[in-house]
Amino acid sequence: MLTVVSFVVALAILIAVHEYGHYRVAVACGVKVLRFSIGFGRPLWRWTSPRSGTEFVLSVLPLGGYVRMLDEREAPVAPAERHLAFNTQPLRARTAIVAAGPAANLLLAVLLYAAVAWWGVQEPEPVLSAPTPASVAEAAGVRGGERVVQMAVGGEAPQPVESFEVLRWRLTRAALGQQDAVLWLAPAPDAPAREVRLVLSELAVADADAQLFQRIGIVAPWSAPELGELMPGGAAEAAGLQPGDLVLSVDGRPIADGQQLRALIRSGVSADGVAATQRWQLERQGQQLTLDVPLRAERQGDDWVGRVGAYVGALPAMVTVTAGPLEGVWKGAVRTWEVAVLSLEMMYKMVVGQASLKNLSGPLTIADYAGKSASLGLTSYLLFLALISVSLGVLNLLPLPVLDGGHLMYYLWEAVTGRPVSDVWMERLQRGGVAVLLGLMSLAMFNDIARLLG
């Protein structure tokens, strides 16, 4: 139920903001708006403004919306109202009205990101765990347990790193943009920092997924190699392990943090699915002891991984990341810009075959993320809304004839040539745009179903 409610609320907010952008600018330009609708199909609620005559409607299918304006191309217009019709407006007014919808979504994203920055969010401190073997971070000399003080991507100036989530976001940008990253690492908050370069430009990146961070080598923030809750009947319980056990070594290899311990557990199984028995040295209530831990094999995709049946790794140290009024707005604008650019880069890479089409998500995946983010609290839900709002704004600016970007493409043609697109070409482009959009929607739904079944 939470998933459905959070998804419907998200759609209602994002669609309402988008359509309100069109509506508000249309009214400001002197265009008569006949109907403002959230959703399609049978109206659930309607109200007509006695002053403007605009009918506001909430319909049964909340999968879109529209603003219907007075327009001679759709119905006859009385001569006394012709100056109020959309099609009679100058080019700059029509352009502003069409662009206002995507612009409203992008502005909403700025405000949502700013609100999260003002409110403050708890995030893990930017302290690195031991890098994964044969990764970029290991080759660069990252040791683990060090704090990231600053970071520079490409030719940018170094910027402070407030949290591990900020670090992950910048690493994602750098890897997808095939740019190297420079980290300044310190063993303690006030200690001198050393410089390491992550050569990310040589990574062949197709997806922004967990495998990307495995290859980079920075997977999780530092956490003590301590056991948490044990799964009933799991390998850990059978071996005599207990919550709170601090793992000092595995098969004689010292353990630095929870990430290293998790990696050793995962790798403790052969290619044909035979799980190993590891010898763990522990510290329990101030005393050291040694236990043999027989792992259990689990199939994960095409590979076998080891499992111990326990939560591995203590909770990382957290920090509250906040910003002042102006700084919050600036951070919101920067994050919106970065997400928009990253979205366009991913779309381009999918078109040219450099990124997998599996990255395309549909309503089922969005609904799933809506429910998960809502269950994590208001901050996570606001960040989810901001991300989808940016995506909606960027998507609508694509030059597909059925989208706002397609209409802006028509107006660009009109501005360059001095004449509008002919009705014949308009009809052809509309048909092509509908076909492309239906194809994208079908692919997104296929990916959604594949994720659910997988």
N, C-alpha and C positions, 0 to 999 in steps of 0.2 A: 504493500500500500504506500509506503514512504517513497518508493521509486516512482510510482505513478504520480503521486501528488507533487513531488519535487520536479518531475519532468514537465508536467502540465503548467506549474507555476513558472518554471524557467521559460517555457515557450511563450506563455502569456506576456511575461515581462519583456522579453526580447522582441517579440512581434509588435507589441504595443509601442515600444520606444521607436522601432523602425518606422512604423506607419505614422506615428506622431511627428516624426521628422518631416515626412512628406506633407502631412496636414498643416503643420505650423508654418512652413515656408510658403505653401500654396496660399494660405490665408494672408500671409504678409505680402505676397505678390498680387493680391487682389483677385485670386481665382475662387470661384464658388465651388465649395465641396459639397457633394450630394450625400455621400455616405462614408463613414469611417467604420470599418468592420474588423474585428478580431475574430478570426476563424472563418470557416466556410459552412455552407449547408443551412439547416433550419435554425432560425434565430431563437436563442434562449432568452434574450433581453434586448429591448430596443428603447431608445429615447431620442426625440427630435428636439433640437434646440429652437426655441421660439424666436430667437434673435437672428440666427444665421440660416436656419432651415436645414442644417446638417443633421442627418440621421446617424446616431451612434448605435452600433449593433455588436452584440456578443453572440457568436454562433456555436453550433454544437461540435464542429471539428476544429480544434485549436492548432491546426498544422500550417497556418499562414494567416494572411490578412490582406486588406487592400484599402486604398483611399480612392473613391470614385469621384472624379471631378467633372464639372460641366465641360463638354467637349463636342464639337460639331462632327467629329469623326464617328461618334457613337450614337448620337441622336440629334434631331433637329433642335436648334437653339433659337429662342426668340430674339429678334433684332435688338430689343432693349437690353438683353443680357449678353450680347455677343462679346462685349469687352471683358466679361467675367469668365469666358471659356478658356480652357488651358491651351488649346491649339492656336489661339489668337495672341498669346503672350510673346514678347520678344525672346530671342534665343537665350539670353542670359538668365531670364526668369525661369524658363523651362528647364534649363540646365541645373539651376539652383534647386528647384523643386525635386528633380529626380535624384540629385546627389545628396539631398538632405537625409534620406532614409539610411544609407550606409554610414553617413557622417554621424547620425544620431547613435548608431550602434557603437562606433568607435569612441564617441564621446562618453557613452555609458561605461565602456570598458575603462577609460581613463579614470572616471569617478569611482568605479568599483575597486580598481587597484589602489587608488588614492585612499579610499575608505579603509581598506585593509592595512595600508601603511600607517594611517592615523591611529587606527584601533590598536595595532600591534599584533604580531603573530609569533607564537612560540615555534622556533625552528632549531634543529641541531647545530651546535657550534661547528665552525669549519675546521675540524680536526680530522686528519686523514687516517683511515685504517691502513693496514698493510696492503700494498698493491697486489693485484692478482698476478700469478706467474706469467711470464712471457708477454707482459703488457707494455704499453707505451710508458706508463708511470714507473714501472720497475726499471725499464731501460734508462729512464731519465734520472734515476737515483732516488726516487721517493722511498722513504724508509717506513713511514707509518708512525702515528703518534705525534706528528708535526701539525702545527696550526698554519692555515693559509692566511697570510696577512694581506697580501695584495695579489692582483691578477691582471695581466694584460693580454688581449687577444689581437693577433695580427700587429698592425702598426699603431693600435690605440695606446693612449696613456694608461699607466697602471691605475687600477681602481681598487678601493678597499673591498674586502669580502666579509660581509656581515654574518653570513650563515652558510651551512652546507648546501641548502637549497639554491642560494644565489650562485654558489660555485657550480652546481650541476647544470643550472640554466646556461651559464656562460660557457661551460664545456660543450653543451649541446650545440649552441650557436657556433662555436669554433669548429667543431667536428663537421657539422653539416655545411659550413662555409669553407671547409678544407683550409683552415688557418691554424697556425701554431699558437700555442698558449704558453705564457711565462708565468710561473707561480713563485711567490716569495714565501718561503716556509721558515717558521721559527719553532724551536722546541718548547717555548713557553710564551705567554702573551707579551712580555716585555723584553724578550731575548733578541739578539741580533738575528736577522733573517738571511737565509741563503737563497740563491736563485736557481730554479730548475726550468728547463724548457721541455714542454710536451710536444713532440712532433706529430701533430694531428693532421697535417696537410697530406700525409702519405696514407691515411686510412681511406679505404674504399667504403664509404658510408652509403648504405641503401635504406636503412630504417633507423629511426630514433627510438631504439628499444633497449631492453636490458643487456643484450649482447654487445651493444655499442659501448656501454660503460665497462663491461668485462674486458673489452679490447683496450679501452683507455686505461683501465686498471684502478679507477676510483669509483668504487661501487657503493660504499656506505660510510657514514661517519664513524670515528673511532668509538669503540665500546669495549668494556672489560670482557674477557672471555669467561663469562659467568653463565651458568645454566639458570633458566627461568622455569616456567611451568612445564611439567612432564606429561606426556600423553599416556593415558592409561593403557597398559599392555604393550607399550612401545619398547624399543631397544634400550633406551636410557633407564627406564624403570626396571627392566629385566636384569640390567647390569649392576644395579644397586646405586645408581647415581641419584642425587637429591637436588632439589632447587637450592640455589645459592652456592653450589660447588664452583670453585674457581679453578679453571683448567690451566695448569702450569706448562705441561708438555704433552705431546702425542707422539708415541714411538720414539721418544728421546729428542724430539724437535721442540725447542721452546716456542710457546704460543704468546704472541704479542697482543692480540686483540680478538674480538669476536668474529670479525670478517675472516681472519686467517683460519680460525677454528672451523668456521662454516665451510671454507674452501677445502680443508683437509677431510672433512666428513663427506662432502659431495664427491671427492675424488677417490674415496675409499671403496671402490667397486671396480671390477674388471670390465672389459668391453663386452663379455658374454653374460654379465649380470651376476657375477659371484662377489658377494660382499665380504670385506676383510674384517678381521678382529683387531682393533687398535688398543694399544696399551696407553692409558691416560694416567698422568700424575696430577693429583688434585690437591687443593687446599680446602679443608672443610672445618669451619669453626676453629681456625688457628692451627690445625694439625694437617700434616701431609699424608696422603695415602695413594696407592696405585691400584687401578682396576682395569681389567680387560673388558673392552666394550665391543661386542659383536654388532656391527652395523647391519642394516637391512637395505636391500636393493629396491629401487623404485624406478619404473620406466618414466622417462620424461622426453616426449617426442621420439627421436630416433636413438637416444642415448640412455644409459643407465646411470643413476646417481645414488650416492649413499645417503641414508637417513638415520637419525638417531632417536627421533620421537621426542624432542624437547625444544623449547625455545632457547636458542643459542645466542648469547650476547646480552649484556646488560643494556638498559636504556642509555642512549648517549646523553652527554651534557647538553642542556638546552639554553637558548638565549632568546630574549624578547626583542624582536626587530621592530622599531617604531620610527616615525618621521614626523616632522613639524608640518604645519599647514601648507606652506609653499613647497617644501621639499617633497611632501606626499603627492602633490599634484604633478610635480616634475617626474617623480618616480613612476606615477601612473601613466604619464604620457610616454616616457621612455619604454616602459614595459609593453604598452600597447603597440608602439612602433616596432619593437623587437619581435613581438608575436606576429604582427602583420607581415613583416619582412620574412620571417621564418616560414609562415604559411605559404607565401608566394614562392619561396625557394623550393619548398617541398612539392608544391603543385607543378612547378617547372620540371623538377627532377622526375616526377611521376610521368609527365608528358613525354620527356625525352628518354625514359627508360633507365635513369640513374637511381631511382628509388622505386620500391615495390608499391604496386597498386593496393596492397593490403593495408596501407596507411589510411586509405579512404574509409571513413566511418559513416554509418547511417543512424537513423533514429533509435534503433535498439541499443547500440553502444552508447549513444548520448544519454538515453534514459538510464542505462546502467550506471554511468558515471554520475548522473544527477543524484540517484539514490545513494551511492557510496559517499559522495561529497557531503550530502545533507546529513548523513549519519555521523560524519566526523565533526559537524558543528557549523556554525554560521560562517566563520572565516573561510573554511574549505568550500562552502557552497557559493560564497561571493566570488572566490577565485575561479570556480567552475563557470559561473555566469559571465565573468569578464572574458574568459577564454572563448566561450561560445559566441559572445557578442562580437569579439574581434573576428572570429571565423565567419560569422554571418555578414559583417560589414565587408570583409575582403571578398567573400563569395559573390555578393551582390554587385561588386565593382568589376567582376570579370566581364570581358566584352562578348557575352552571349546575348543574342537578341531578346530573349525572354526575361533577362535580368536588367537591373538598373544600369549596369555597365554597358549593356547592349544599346539602350536608349542614349546613353552618353556618347557611344560610338556614332550613332546616327547624327547627333548634334555636332560632333567634331567634323563629320563629313559636310554638314550644312554650313559650318563656320568656314571651312576651307574652300568649298565650291560655290557657296552663295545660294544653294538650292537644296531642298530637303530630299531625302531618299525617296525614290519613286514607289508607288503603291505595289508594283509588281515585285520589285526587289525586297520591299518590306515583307511581303508575304512569304517569299522564298527564304529569307533570313529567319523569319519567325519559325517556319517549319524546321529548318536546320537546327535552330537553337533548341526547340522542343525535343528533337531527336537526341541531341547531345546530352541535354539535361536528364532525359529519361534513361539514357545509357548510364550516366553517372549515378543516378539514384538506384538503378538495378544493381550496379557493381557494389555500391555501398551496402545495400541490403544483403547481397550475397556474402560480403565480408562479415557483416553482423551475424548472420546465421552460422557461418563457418566458425566464428569465435565462440558462439554459444555451444555448438556441437563439439568443438575441440576442447 
